[in-house]
Amino acid sequence: MALAMAIVGSAHARDDVEQPLYPVDQLPPEQEISQTLVDLAGWVVASKDNHGYPFAVIDKAAAQVLVFGGDGRLRGAAPGLFGSAVGDHTAPGIAGLALREIPGRDRTTPAGRFIGGYGPSIDAGRVLWVDYESAVSIHPTATGTPAERRTERLASPTPDDNRVTHGCINVEPGFYEQVVRATFERGGIFYILPDKDSIADTFPDFAQSQISARVNESDEPSAIAVER
C-alpha cells in the first residue's frame, strides 16, 4: 500500500520536462482516431479532469495510445498492444501472480481512469505503472517470446492482432523513450476506453457532459483538436 501511495503522489508534480516541438505520429496513415477518443480527450482538458497533469487516452478496440501534455497538447500517437483477453476488469489477486500463472481468461487490460507513475517492480526494475493494484504497466515492446511476434503485431496496419499481452500495454521502444517516458517521468493520468462496459459506467462525468451538450445543441467546437 505504501508503494501504491508513493506512485499516486508522484503524479502531483509540474509537467515541466522538455517535449518534442511536433507530435510524434506512428499510427498507420489510413487509420482514423475514434470520435469517442477525441471527445474524451477534449472533455479532460475542458473540465480540467487531469488537474493540469499529463495524460493518455487509450482505445483498446482500435489499439491506439494518444499522449497529451498537462497543457492539453497532443505529444504523440501510436499503436499499442493490450491484454489478450477481452474485458474491462481485473481478476482479484492477479497482482500477486507470476505472468505464467495468469489464466488466459484473466489477461485483460482494465478500463477506467487511473493515476499512475514510475515505481519499482518485482522482476522488471523501474516501470511506469498505469494501475499498480492491477499490476498493469506501460512499457516498450520486448522480443523475449518470439512466438508472440509482438514487434510484427505492433507494426501491422490493423488492430486485429494487437491483443497478445498478459494485461500490460506495449508501445514501440522509440515512442516509449521519446514520448511516454519524457511525458510521464513525474507521473500522470491514464484514461482507458472499455471493451464491453458502457462509456457511461466507465466515465460517468464524461458521459453526462455528452448528454448535456446534445440537449443544449451546442455548436461550439471541441476544446481539443487531434490533427494528423
FIVO-200448 format. One line per 5 residues: number of its first residue (from 1); for each residue y negated, x, z of N, C-alpha, C, CB. Coordinates in nm, 2 decimals, decimal comma. Glycine has a CB too. Layout:
FIVO-200448
NUM> Y:X:Z:Y:X:Z:Y:X:Z:Y:X:Z ~ ...
end
This chain:
FIVO-200448
1> 0,12:0,08:0,00:0,00:0,00:0,00:-0,13:0,09:0,00:0,00:-0,09:0,12 ~ -0,12:0,20:0,07:-0,24:0,29:0,07:-0,27:0,34:-0,06:-0,21:0,41:0,17 ~ -0,16:0,37:-0,14:-0,18:0,42:-0,28:-0,24:0,31:-0,36:-0,05:0,47:-0,33 ~ -0,19:0,19:-0,35:-0,25:0,08:-0,43:-0,40:0,06:-0,40:-0,17:-0,05:-0,40 ~ -0,44:0,07:-0,27:-0,58:0,05:-0,23:-0,66:0,17:-0,29:-0,59:0,04:-0,08
6> -0,60:0,29:-0,29:-0,68:0,40:-0,35:-0,70:0,38:-0,49:-0,60:0,53:-0,32 ~ -0,60:0,33:-0,56:-0,62:0,30:-0,71:-0,73:0,20:-0,73:-0,49:0,26:-0,77 ~ -0,72:0,09:-0,65:-0,82:-0,01:-0,67:-0,96:0,04:-0,64:-0,79:-0,13:-0,57 ~ -0,97:0,13:-0,54:-1,10:0,19:-0,51:-1,15:0,28:-0,62:-1,09:0,26:-0,38 ~ -1,06:0,34:-0,70:-1,11:0,43:-0,80:-1,18:0,36:-0,91:-0,99:0,50:-0,85
11> -1,16:0,23:-0,92:-1,23:0,15:-1,03:-1,38:0,13:-1,00:-1,16:0,02:-1,05 ~ -1,42:0,15:-0,88:-1,55:0,13:-0,84:-1,64:0,26:-0,84:-1,56:0,07:-0,69 ~ -1,65:0,30:-0,97:-1,73:0,42:-0,99:-1,81:0,40:-1,12:-1,64:0,55:-1,00 ~ -1,92:0,48:-1,14:-2,01:0,46:-1,25:-1,93:0,51:-1,38:-2,14:0,54:-1,24 ~ -1,95:0,44:-1,49:-1,89:0,48:-1,62:-1,99:0,57:-1,69:-1,87:0,35:-1,70
16> -1,99:0,70:-1,64:-2,09:0,79:-1,69:-2,03:0,91:-1,77:-2,18:0,84:-1,58 ~ -1,90:0,89:-1,81:-1,84:1,00:-1,89:-1,89:1,00:-2,03:-1,69:1,00:-1,88 ~ -1,90:1,11:-2,10:-1,94:1,12:-2,23:-1,84:1,05:-2,33:-1,97:1,27:-2,28 ~ -1,88:0,97:-2,42:-1,79:0,90:-2,51:-1,82:0,93:-2,65:-1,81:0,75:-2,48 ~ -1,72:0,90:-2,74:-1,75:0,92:-2,89:-1,86:0,83:-2,93:-1,62:0,88:-2,96
21> -1,93:0,88:-3,03:-2,05:0,81:-3,09:-2,01:0,68:-3,16:-2,13:0,90:-3,18 ~ -1,89:0,69:-3,23:-1,85:0,57:-3,30:-1,71:0,53:-3,25:-1,84:0,60:-3,45 ~ -1,67:0,40:-3,25:-1,54:0,36:-3,21:-1,43:0,42:-3,29:-1,53:0,21:-3,21 ~ -1,32:0,45:-3,22:-1,20:0,51:-3,29:-1,12:0,39:-3,33:-1,12:0,61:-3,19 ~ -1,09:0,38:-3,46:-1,01:0,26:-3,51:-0,88:0,31:-3,57:-1,09:0,18:-3,61
26> -0,77:0,28:-3,50:-0,64:0,32:-3,55:-0,56:0,20:-3,60:-0,56:0,40:-3,44 ~ -0,61:0,08:-3,59:-0,54:-0,04:-3,63:-0,52:-0,04:-3,79:-0,61:-0,17:-3,59 ~ -0,41:-0,09:-3,83:-0,38:-0,09:-3,98:-0,50:-0,17:-4,05:-0,25:-0,16:-4,01 ~ -0,55:-0,12:-4,16:-0,66:-0,18:-4,23:-0,65:-0,33:-4,25:-0,69:-0,12:-4,35 ~ -0,53:-0,38:-4,28:-0,50:-0,52:-4,32:-0,48:-0,61:-4,19:-0,39:-0,53:-4,41
31> -0,48:-0,55:-4,08:-0,45:-0,62:-3,95:-0,58:-0,68:-3,89:-0,38:-0,54:-3,85 ~ -0,59:-0,81:-3,87:-0,70:-0,87:-3,81:-0,69:-0,87:-3,66:-0,72:-1,01:-3,87 ~ -0,81:-0,88:-3,59:-0,81:-0,90:-3,45:-0,82:-1,05:-3,42:-0,93:-0,81:-3,38 ~ -0,74:-1,09:-3,33:-0,74:-1,24:-3,30:-0,87:-1,28:-3,24:-0,63:-1,27:-3,20 ~ -0,91:-1,41:-3,27:-1,03:-1,46:-3,22:-1,03:-1,48:-3,07:-1,06:-1,60:-3,29
36> -0,91:-1,51:-3,02:-0,90:-1,52:-2,87:-0,93:-1,39:-2,80:-0,76:-1,56:-2,83 ~ -0,89:-1,28:-2,86:-0,91:-1,15:-2,81:-1,06:-1,12:-2,81:-0,84:-1,04:-2,88 ~ -1,13:-1,15:-2,92:-1,27:-1,13:-2,94:-1,35:-1,21:-2,84:-1,32:-1,16:-3,09 ~ -1,31:-1,34:-2,83:-1,38:-1,43:-2,74:-1,36:-1,39:-2,59:-1,32:-1,57:-2,75 ~ -1,24:-1,34:-2,56:-1,22:-1,29:-2,42:-1,31:-1,17:-2,39:-1,07:-1,26:-2,40
41> -1,31:-1,08:-2,48:-1,40:-0,96:-2,46:-1,55:-1,00:-2,45:-1,38:-0,86:-2,58 ~ -1,59:-1,09:-2,53:-1,73:-1,14:-2,52:-1,76:-1,21:-2,39:-1,76:-1,24:-2,63 ~ -1,66:-1,29:-2,34:-1,68:-1,35:-2,21:-1,68:-1,25:-2,10:-1,56:-1,45:-2,19 ~ -1,60:-1,15:-2,10:-1,60:-1,05:-2,00:-1,74:-0,99:-1,98:-1,50:-0,93:-2,03 ~ -1,81:-0,96:-2,10:-1,94:-0,90:-2,09:-2,04:-1,00:-2,05:-1,98:-0,84:-2,23
46> -2,04:-1,12:-2,11:-2,14:-1,22:-2,08:-2,14:-1,27:-1,94:-2,12:-1,34:-2,17 ~ -2,02:-1,28:-1,88:-2,00:-1,32:-1,74:-2,01:-1,21:-1,64:-1,87:-1,40:-1,73 ~ -2,01:-1,08:-1,70:-2,01:-0,97:-1,61:-1,88:-0,96:-1,53:-2,13:-0,96:-1,52 ~ -1,77:-1,02:-1,58:-1,64:-1,02:-1,51:-1,59:-0,88:-1,48:-1,54:-1,10:-1,58 ~ -1,63:-0,78:-1,56:-1,59:-0,64:-1,54:-1,68:-0,57:-1,45:-1,59:-0,57:-1,68
51> -1,79:-0,63:-1,40:-1,88:-0,58:-1,30:-1,93:-0,44:-1,34:-1,81:-0,56:-1,16 ~ -1,95:-0,43:-1,47:-2,01:-0,30:-1,53:-1,91:-0,19:-1,54:-2,12:-0,26:-1,44 ~ -1,78:-0,21:-1,52:-1,68:-0,11:-1,53:-1,61:-0,11:-1,67:-1,58:-0,12:-1,42 ~ -1,56:0,00:-1,71:-1,49:0,00:-1,84:-1,37:-0,10:-1,84:-1,43:0,14:-1,87 ~ -1,33:-0,15:-1,95:-1,22:-0,25:-1,95:-1,15:-0,24:-2,09:-1,28:-0,39:-1,93
56> -1,03:-0,29:-2,09:-0,95:-0,30:-2,21:-0,90:-0,45:-2,22:-0,83:-0,21:-2,20 ~ -0,90:-0,50:-2,34:-0,84:-0,63:-2,37:-0,72:-0,60:-2,46:-0,95:-0,72:-2,44 ~ -0,60:-0,65:-2,42:-0,48:-0,61:-2,48:-0,40:-0,74:-2,52:-0,39:-0,53:-2,38 ~ -0,36:-0,74:-2,65:-0,29:-0,85:-2,71:-0,15:-0,81:-2,74:-0,36:-0,90:-2,84 ~ -0,05:-0,85:-2,66:0,09:-0,81:-2,67:0,15:-0,87:-2,80:0,17:-0,87:-2,56
61> 0,12:-0,99:-2,84:0,17:-1,05:-2,96:0,13:-0,97:-3,09:0,13:-1,20:-2,97 ~ 0,00:-0,93:-3,09:-0,05:-0,86:-3,20:-0,03:-0,71:-3,19:-0,19:-0,89:-3,23 ~ 0,02:-0,67:-3,07:0,03:-0,52:-3,04:-0,10:-0,45:-3,05:0,14:-0,46:-3,13 ~ -0,20:-0,50:-3,00:-0,34:-0,43:-3,01:-0,40:-0,40:-2,88:-0,43:-0,52:-3,09 ~ -0,46:-0,29:-2,87:-0,53:-0,24:-2,75:-0,67:-0,21:-2,78:-0,46:-0,12:-2,68
66> -0,77:-0,28:-2,73:-0,91:-0,26:-2,75:-0,97:-0,21:-2,62:-0,98:-0,39:-2,80 ~ -1,04:-0,10:-2,63:-1,10:-0,04:-2,51:-1,26:-0,05:-2,52:-1,06:0,11:-2,50 ~ -1,32:-0,09:-2,41:-1,46:-0,10:-2,41:-1,52:-0,02:-2,29:-1,50:-0,25:-2,39 ~ -1,64:0,03:-2,31:-1,71:0,09:-2,20:-1,77:-0,01:-2,11:-1,82:0,18:-2,25 ~ -1,82:0,03:-2,00:-1,88:-0,06:-1,90:-2,00:-0,13:-1,96:-1,92:0,02:-1,78
71> -2,06:-0,07:-2,06:-2,17:-0,13:-2,13:-2,13:-0,24:-2,23:-2,26:-0,03:-2,20 ~ -2,00:-0,26:-2,25:-1,95:-0,37:-2,34:-1,93:-0,32:-2,48:-2,04:-0,48:-2,34 ~ -1,96:-0,19:-2,51:-1,95:-0,14:-2,64:-1,80:-0,10:-2,67:-2,04:-0,02:-2,67 ~ -1,75:-0,14:-2,79:-1,62:-0,10:-2,83:-1,61:0,05:-2,84:-1,58:-0,17:-2,96 ~ -1,51:0,11:-2,78:-1,49:0,25:-2,79:-1,36:0,29:-2,87:-1,48:0,31:-2,65
76> -1,27:0,20:-2,88:-1,16:0,22:-2,96:-1,06:0,11:-2,97:-1,09:0,34:-2,91 ~ -0,99:0,10:-3,08:-0,89:0,00:-3,11:-0,76:0,07:-3,17:-0,94:-0,11:-3,20 ~ -0,65:0,03:-3,12:-0,53:0,10:-3,16:-0,40:0,01:-3,14:-0,51:0,23:-3,09 ~ -0,30:0,04:-3,21:-0,17:-0,04:-3,18:-0,11:0,01:-3,05:-0,07:-0,01:-3,30 ~ -0,03:-0,07:-2,99:0,03:-0,04:-2,87:0,18:-0,08:-2,87:-0,04:-0,10:-2,75
81> 0,26:-0,02:-2,79:0,40:-0,06:-2,76:0,41:-0,12:-2,63:0,50:0,06:-2,77 ~ 0,49:-0,23:-2,62:0,50:-0,31:-2,50:0,64:-0,33:-2,45:0,43:-0,44:-2,51 ~ 0,66:-0,40:-2,34:0,79:-0,43:-2,29:0,88:-0,50:-2,39:0,78:-0,51:-2,16 ~ 1,01:-0,46:-2,39:1,10:-0,51:-2,49:1,13:-0,66:-2,47:1,23:-0,43:-2,49 ~ 1,12:-0,71:-2,35:1,14:-0,85:-2,32:1,01:-0,93:-2,32:1,20:-0,86:-2,18
86> 1,02:-1,04:-2,38:0,90:-1,13:-2,39:0,89:-1,21:-2,26:0,92:-1,23:-2,51 ~ 0,77:-1,20:-2,20:0,74:-1,26:-2,08:0,61:-1,21:-2,02:0,86:-1,24:-1,98 ~ 0,56:-1,29:-1,92:0,43:-1,26:-1,86:0,43:-1,22:-1,71:0,34:-1,37:-1,88 ~ 0,55:-1,22:-1,65:0,56:-1,19:-1,51:0,66:-1,07:-1,48:0,61:-1,32:-1,43 ~ 0,64:-1,01:-1,37:0,72:-0,90:-1,33:0,83:-0,94:-1,23:0,64:-0,79:-1,27
91> 0,95:-0,90:-1,25:1,06:-0,94:-1,16:1,04:-0,87:-1,02:1,20:-0,90:-1,22 ~ 1,06:-0,95:-0,91:1,05:-0,89:-0,78:1,13:-0,76:-0,76:1,09:-0,99:-0,67 ~ 1,07:-0,66:-0,70:1,14:-0,54:-0,66:1,15:-0,44:-0,78:1,27:-0,57:-0,62 ~ 1,10:-0,47:-0,89:1,11:-0,39:-1,01:1,05:-0,25:-0,99:1,06:-0,45:-1,13 ~ 0,94:-0,25:-0,91:0,87:-0,12:-0,89:0,96:-0,01:-0,83:0,74:-0,14:-0,81
96> 1,06:-0,06:-0,75:1,14:0,04:-0,68:1,26:0,08:-0,76:1,19:-0,02:-0,56 ~ 1,28:0,04:-0,89:1,39:0,07:-0,97:1,36:0,19:-1,06:1,44:-0,05:-1,05 ~ 1,46:0,27:-1,09:1,45:0,37:-1,20:1,46:0,30:-1,33:1,57:0,48:-1,19 ~ 1,40:0,36:-1,43:1,39:0,29:-1,56:1,53:0,24:-1,61:1,33:0,38:-1,67 ~ 1,63:0,33:-1,60:1,76:0,29:-1,65:1,82:0,17:-1,57:1,85:0,41:-1,64
101> 1,77:0,14:-1,45:1,82:0,04:-1,37:1,75:-0,10:-1,40:1,80:0,07:-1,22 ~ 1,65:-0,10:-1,48:1,58:-0,23:-1,51:1,66:-0,31:-1,61:1,43:-0,20:-1,56 ~ 1,70:-0,43:-1,57:1,77:-0,51:-1,67:1,69:-0,54:-1,79:1,82:-0,64:-1,61 ~ 1,75:-0,56:-1,91:1,68:-0,58:-2,03:1,59:-0,70:-2,02:1,77:-0,61:-2,14 ~ 1,63:-0,81:-1,95:1,55:-0,93:-1,94:1,43:-0,91:-1,86:1,63:-1,04:-1,88
106> 1,42:-0,80:-1,78:1,31:-0,78:-1,69:1,21:-0,68:-1,74:1,36:-0,74:-1,55 ~ 1,23:-0,63:-1,86:1,15:-0,53:-1,92:1,02:-0,59:-1,99:1,22:-0,44:-2,02 ~ 0,94:-0,65:-1,90:0,83:-0,73:-1,95:0,70:-0,65:-1,92:0,82:-0,87:-1,89 ~ 0,60:-0,68:-2,00:0,46:-0,63:-1,97:0,38:-0,75:-1,92:0,39:-0,57:-2,10 ~ 0,34:-0,75:-1,79:0,28:-0,87:-1,73:0,15:-0,91:-1,80:0,26:-0,86:-1,58
111> 0,11:-1,03:-1,79:-0,02:-1,08:-1,84:-0,11:-1,10:-1,73:-0,01:-1,21:-1,93 ~ -0,25:-1,09:-1,75:-0,34:-1,12:-1,65:-0,45:-1,02:-1,64:-0,28:-1,13:-1,52 ~ -0,53:-1,02:-1,53:-0,64:-0,93:-1,51:-0,60:-0,83:-1,40:-0,77:-1,01:-1,47 ~ -0,61:-0,71:-1,43:-0,56:-0,60:-1,34:-0,67:-0,50:-1,32:-0,43:-0,54:-1,39 ~ -0,69:-0,46:-1,20:-0,78:-0,34:-1,17:-0,69:-0,22:-1,16:-0,86:-0,37:-1,03
116> -0,71:-0,12:-1,24:-0,63:-0,01:-1,24:-0,70:0,13:-1,24:-0,55:-0,01:-1,37 ~ -0,63:0,23:-1,23:-0,68:0,37:-1,22:-0,58:0,47:-1,21:-0,78:0,38:-1,11 ~ -0,62:0,60:-1,22:-0,52:0,71:-1,21:-0,47:0,73:-1,07:-0,59:0,83:-1,26 ~ -0,34:0,76:-1,06:-0,28:0,79:-0,94:-0,15:0,86:-0,96:-0,26:0,66:-0,85 ~ -0,08:0,91:-0,86:0,04:0,98:-0,87:0,16:0,88:-0,90:0,07:1,06:-0,75
121> 0,26:0,93:-0,96:0,39:0,85:-0,98:0,50:0,94:-0,93:0,41:0,82:-1,13 ~ 0,62:0,87:-0,91:0,73:0,94:-0,86:0,79:1,05:-0,95:0,84:0,84:-0,83 ~ 0,79:1,02:-1,08:0,86:1,11:-1,17:0,77:1,15:-1,30:0,98:1,06:-1,22 ~ 0,65:1,11:-1,31:0,57:1,13:-1,43:0,44:1,20:-1,40:0,55:1,01:-1,50 ~ 0,42:1,25:-1,28:0,29:1,31:-1,24:0,18:1,21:-1,23:0,25:1,41:-1,35
126> 0,06:1,24:-1,26:-0,06:1,16:-1,25:-0,06:1,06:-1,37:-0,19:1,24:-1,24 ~ -0,06:0,93:-1,35:-0,06:0,84:-1,46:-0,17:0,74:-1,44:0,08:0,77:-1,47 ~ -0,21:0,67:-1,55:-0,30:0,56:-1,55:-0,23:0,43:-1,52:-0,39:0,55:-1,68 ~ -0,24:0,38:-1,39:-0,18:0,26:-1,36:-0,26:0,14:-1,40:-0,16:0,25:-1,20 ~ -0,20:0,05:-1,48:-0,26:-0,08:-1,51:-0,24:-0,17:-1,39:-0,20:-0,14:-1,64
131> -0,12:-0,17:-1,34:-0,08:-0,26:-1,22:0,02:-0,18:-1,14:-0,03:-0,40:-1,26 ~ -0,02:-0,12:-1,03:0,07:-0,04:-0,95:0,18:-0,12:-0,89:-0,01:0,03:-0,84 ~ 0,15:-0,24:-0,85:0,26:-0,33:-0,79:0,37:-0,36:-0,88:0,20:-0,45:-0,73 ~ 0,34:-0,37:-1,01:0,44:-0,40:-1,12:0,49:-0,27:-1,18:0,38:-0,49:-1,22 ~ 0,44:-0,15:-1,14:0,48:-0,02:-1,19:0,46:-0,02:-1,34:0,63:0,00:-1,17
136> 0,34:-0,08:-1,39:0,31:-0,08:-1,53:0,19:0,02:-1,55:0,27:-0,22:-1,58 ~ 0,21:0,12:-1,63:0,10:0,21:-1,67:0,08:0,21:-1,82:0,14:0,35:-1,61 ~ -0,03:0,28:-1,86:-0,05:0,30:-2,00:-0,05:0,45:-2,02:-0,19:0,24:-2,05 ~ 0,03:0,50:-2,12:0,04:0,64:-2,14:0,07:0,67:-2,29:0,15:0,70:-2,05 ~ 0,06:0,80:-2,33:0,08:0,83:-2,47:0,23:0,82:-2,50:0,04:0,97:-2,50
141> 0,26:0,79:-2,63:0,39:0,77:-2,67:0,47:0,90:-2,65:0,40:0,72:-2,82 ~ 0,59:0,89:-2,60:0,68:1,00:-2,58:0,79:0,99:-2,68:0,74:1,01:-2,44 ~ 0,85:1,11:-2,71:0,96:1,11:-2,81:1,09:1,15:-2,74:0,93:1,21:-2,92 ~ 1,10:1,12:-2,61:1,22:1,16:-2,53:1,35:1,09:-2,57:1,19:1,14:-2,39 ~ 1,34:0,97:-2,63:1,46:0,89:-2,67:1,44:0,87:-2,82:1,47:0,76:-2,59
146> 1,49:0,96:-2,90:1,47:0,95:-3,05:1,52:0,81:-3,11:1,55:1,06:-3,12 ~ 1,63:0,76:-3,05:1,69:0,63:-3,10:1,59:0,52:-3,09:1,82:0,60:-3,02 ~ 1,49:0,52:-3,00:1,40:0,42:-2,99:1,29:0,42:-3,09:1,33:0,42:-2,85 ~ 1,27:0,54:-3,16:1,18:0,55:-3,27:1,04:0,50:-3,23:1,23:0,48:-3,40 ~ 0,99:0,54:-3,12:0,86:0,49:-3,07:0,74:0,53:-3,16:0,83:0,54:-2,93
151> 0,74:0,66:-3,21:0,64:0,70:-3,29:0,63:0,62:-3,42:0,65:0,85:-3,32 ~ 0,75:0,60:-3,48:0,76:0,52:-3,60:0,72:0,38:-3,58:0,90:0,53:-3,66 ~ 0,76:0,32:-3,47:0,72:0,18:-3,44:0,57:0,17:-3,43:0,79:0,13:-3,31 ~ 0,51:0,26:-3,36:0,36:0,26:-3,34:0,29:0,27:-3,47:0,32:0,37:-3,24 ~ 0,35:0,34:-3,57:0,28:0,37:-3,69:0,31:0,26:-3,80:0,32:0,50:-3,75
156> 0,40:0,17:-3,77:0,43:0,06:-3,87:0,31:-0,03:-3,89:0,56:-0,01:-3,82 ~ 0,30:-0,09:-4,00:0,18:-0,18:-4,03:0,18:-0,32:-3,96:0,17:-0,20:-4,17 ~ 0,29:-0,35:-3,90:0,30:-0,49:-3,84:0,34:-0,47:-3,69:0,40:-0,58:-3,91 ~ 0,32:-0,58:-3,61:0,35:-0,57:-3,47:0,50:-0,61:-3,44:0,26:-0,66:-3,39 ~ 0,57:-0,64:-3,54:0,71:-0,69:-3,53:0,80:-0,60:-3,45:0,76:-0,73:-3,66
161> 0,78:-0,47:-3,46:0,87:-0,38:-3,40:0,81:-0,30:-3,28:0,92:-0,28:-3,50 ~ 0,71:-0,36:-3,22:0,64:-0,29:-3,11:0,68:-0,32:-2,97:0,49:-0,32:-3,13 ~ 0,79:-0,40:-2,96:0,84:-0,43:-2,83:0,96:-0,34:-2,80:0,88:-0,58:-2,82 ~ 0,94:-0,24:-2,72:1,05:-0,14:-2,70:1,05:-0,07:-2,56:1,04:-0,04:-2,81 ~ 0,94:-0,08:-2,49:0,93:-0,01:-2,36:1,00:-0,09:-2,25:0,78:0,02:-2,33
166> 1,00:-0,02:-2,13:1,05:-0,09:-2,01:0,95:-0,18:-1,94:1,10:0,02:-1,91 ~ 0,83:-0,18:-2,00:0,72:-0,26:-1,95:0,58:-0,20:-1,96:0,75:-0,30:-1,80 ~ 0,58:-0,06:-1,97:0,46:0,01:-1,98:0,40:-0,01:-2,12:0,48:0,16:-1,94 ~ 0,27:0,03:-2,13:0,20:0,03:-2,26:0,19:0,17:-2,31:0,06:-0,04:-2,24 ~ 0,23:0,19:-2,44:0,22:0,32:-2,50:0,12:0,31:-2,61:0,36:0,36:-2,56
171> 0,04:0,42:-2,63:-0,05:0,43:-2,74:-0,03:0,57:-2,80:-0,20:0,41:-2,70 ~ -0,09:0,59:-2,92:-0,08:0,72:-2,98:-0,14:0,83:-2,90:-0,14:0,72:-3,12 ~ -0,09:0,95:-2,89:-0,14:1,05:-2,80:-0,29:1,09:-2,82:-0,06:1,18:-2,81 ~ -0,33:1,10:-2,94:-0,47:1,13:-2,97:-0,56:1,02:-2,92:-0,49:1,15:-3,12 ~ -0,52:0,90:-2,94:-0,61:0,78:-2,89:-0,61:0,78:-2,74:-0,55:0,65:-2,95
176> -0,50:0,82:-2,68:-0,49:0,82:-2,53:-0,59:0,92:-2,48:-0,35:0,85:-2,48 ~ -0,59:1,04:-2,54:-0,68:1,15:-2,49:-0,82:1,12:-2,52:-0,64:1,28:-2,55 ~ -0,85:1,08:-2,64:-0,99:1,07:-2,69:-1,06:0,94:-2,63:-1,00:1,07:-2,84 ~ -0,98:0,83:-2,62:-1,04:0,71:-2,58:-1,00:0,66:-2,44:-1,01:0,60:-2,68 ~ -0,87:0,65:-2,42:-0,82:0,59:-2,29:-0,85:0,68:-2,17:-0,67:0,57:-2,30
181> -0,81:0,81:-2,18:-0,84:0,89:-2,07:-0,99:0,91:-2,04:-0,77:1,03:-2,09 ~ -1,06:0,93:-2,15:-1,21:0,95:-2,13:-1,27:0,83:-2,07:-1,27:0,99:-2,27 ~ -1,23:0,71:-2,11:-1,29:0,59:-2,06:-1,25:0,55:-1,92:-1,26:0,47:-2,16 ~ -1,12:0,57:-1,89:-1,07:0,52:-1,76:-1,05:0,63:-1,66:-0,94:0,45:-1,78 ~ -1,11:0,75:-1,68:-1,09:0,86:-1,58:-1,12:0,81:-1,44:-1,17:0,98:-1,62
186> -1,22:0,72:-1,42:-1,25:0,68:-1,29:-1,21:0,53:-1,27:-1,41:0,69:-1,27 ~ -1,12:0,48:-1,35:-1,06:0,35:-1,33:-1,13:0,25:-1,41:-1,07:0,31:-1,19 ~ -1,08:0,12:-1,41:-1,14:0,02:-1,49:-1,05:-0,11:-1,48:-1,15:0,06:-1,63 ~ -1,08:-0,20:-1,57:-1,01:-0,33:-1,56:-0,93:-0,36:-1,69:-1,11:-0,45:-1,53 ~ -0,82:-0,42:-1,68:-0,73:-0,45:-1,79:-0,70:-0,60:-1,80:-0,60:-0,36:-1,78
191> -0,73:-0,65:-1,92:-0,70:-0,79:-1,94:-0,59:-0,80:-2,05:-0,83:-0,87:-2,00 ~ -0,47:-0,86:-2,01:-0,36:-0,86:-2,10:-0,33:-1,01:-2,13:-0,23:-0,79:-2,03 ~ -0,33:-1,04:-2,26:-0,31:-1,18:-2,30:-0,16:-1,21:-2,28:-0,35:-1,19:-2,45 ~ -0,13:-1,34:-2,26:0,01:-1,38:-2,23:0,09:-1,40:-2,36:0,01:-1,51:-2,15 ~ 0,23:-1,39:-2,34:0,32:-1,42:-2,44:0,35:-1,57:-2,44:0,45:-1,34:-2,42
196> 0,38:-1,62:-2,33:0,43:-1,76:-2,31:0,33:-1,85:-2,23:0,57:-1,76:-2,25 ~ 0,28:-1,79:-2,13:0,19:-1,87:-2,04:0,06:-1,91:-2,12:0,15:-1,79:-1,92 ~ 0,00:-2,01:-2,07:-0,13:-2,05:-2,14:-0,24:-1,96:-2,10:-0,16:-2,20:-2,11 ~ -0,34:-1,96:-2,19:-0,47:-1,89:-2,15:-0,53:-1,95:-2,03:-0,57:-1,89:-2,27 ~ -0,52:-2,08:-2,02:-0,58:-2,15:-1,90:-0,52:-2,10:-1,77:-0,57:-2,30:-1,92
201> -0,39:-2,08:-1,77:-0,32:-2,03:-1,65:-0,35:-1,89:-1,62:-0,17:-2,06:-1,66 ~ -0,36:-1,81:-1,73:-0,38:-1,67:-1,72:-0,52:-1,63:-1,68:-0,33:-1,59:-1,84 ~ -0,62:-1,69:-1,75:-0,76:-1,66:-1,74:-0,83:-1,79:-1,72:-0,82:-1,58:-1,86 ~ -0,82:-1,86:-1,61:-0,88:-1,99:-1,59:-1,03:-1,99:-1,61:-0,85:-2,04:-1,45 ~ -1,10:-1,90:-1,56:-1,25:-1,90:-1,57:-1,29:-1,88:-1,72:-1,31:-1,78:-1,49
206> -1,22:-1,80:-1,79:-1,25:-1,78:-1,94:-1,22:-1,91:-2,01:-1,17:-1,66:-1,99 ~ -1,10:-1,97:-1,98:-1,07:-2,10:-2,05:-1,17:-2,21:-2,02:-0,93:-2,14:-2,00 ~ -1,22:-2,21:-1,90:-1,32:-2,31:-1,86:-1,45:-2,29:-1,94:-1,34:-2,32:-1,71 ~ -1,48:-2,16:-1,96:-1,60:-2,13:-2,03:-1,59:-2,18:-2,18:-1,64:-1,98:-2,02 ~ -1,47:-2,17:-2,23:-1,45:-2,21:-2,37:-1,46:-2,36:-2,39:-1,31:-2,16:-2,42
211> -1,41:-2,43:-2,29:-1,42:-2,58:-2,29:-1,57:-2,62:-2,28:-1,34:-2,64:-2,17 ~ -1,64:-2,55:-2,19:-1,79:-2,58:-2,17:-1,86:-2,56:-2,30:-1,84:-2,50:-2,05 ~ -1,83:-2,45:-2,36:-1,90:-2,41:-2,49:-1,88:-2,52:-2,60:-1,85:-2,27:-2,54 ~ -1,75:-2,57:-2,60:-1,73:-2,67:-2,70:-1,80:-2,80:-2,67:-1,58:-2,69:-2,71 ~ -1,80:-2,83:-2,54:-1,87:-2,95:-2,50:-2,02:-2,95:-2,53:-1,85:-2,98:-2,35
216> -2,08:-2,83:-2,51:-2,22:-2,82:-2,54:-2,25:-2,79:-2,69:-2,27:-2,70:-2,46 ~ -2,14:-2,78:-2,77:-2,16:-2,75:-2,91:-2,26:-2,64:-2,93:-2,20:-2,88:-2,98 ~ -2,24:-2,53:-2,86:-2,34:-2,42:-2,87:-2,32:-2,35:-3,00:-2,32:-2,33:-2,75 ~ -2,43:-2,31:-3,07:-2,42:-2,23:-3,19:-2,46:-2,09:-3,16:-2,52:-2,29:-3,29 ~ -2,47:-2,05:-3,04:-2,51:-1,91:-3,01:-2,40:-1,82:-3,04:-2,54:-1,90:-2,86
221> -2,43:-1,70:-3,09:-2,33:-1,60:-3,13:-2,26:-1,54:-3,01:-2,38:-1,49:-3,21 ~ -2,14:-1,49:-3,03:-2,07:-1,43:-2,92:-2,15:-1,31:-2,86:-1,93:-1,37:-2,97 ~ -2,13:-1,29:-2,73:-2,20:-1,18:-2,66:-2,16:-1,05:-2,70:-2,19:-1,20:-2,51 ~ -2,05:-1,04:-2,78:-2,00:-0,91:-2,82:-1,95:-0,91:-2,96:-1,88:-0,86:-2,72 ~ -1,97:-0,81:-3,03:-1,92:-0,81:-3,17:-1,81:-0,70:-3,19:-2,04:-0,78:-3,27
226> -1,70:-0,74:-3,25:-1,60:-0,64:-3,27:-1,59:-0,63:-3,42:-1,46:-0,69:-3,21 ~ -1,65:-0,52:-3,48:-1,66:-0,50:-3,62:-1,57:-0,38:-3,65:-1,80:-0,48:-3,67 ~ -1,50:-0,39:-3,77:-1,42:-0,28:-3,81:-1,46:-0,23:-3,95:-1,27:-0,32:-3,81
end
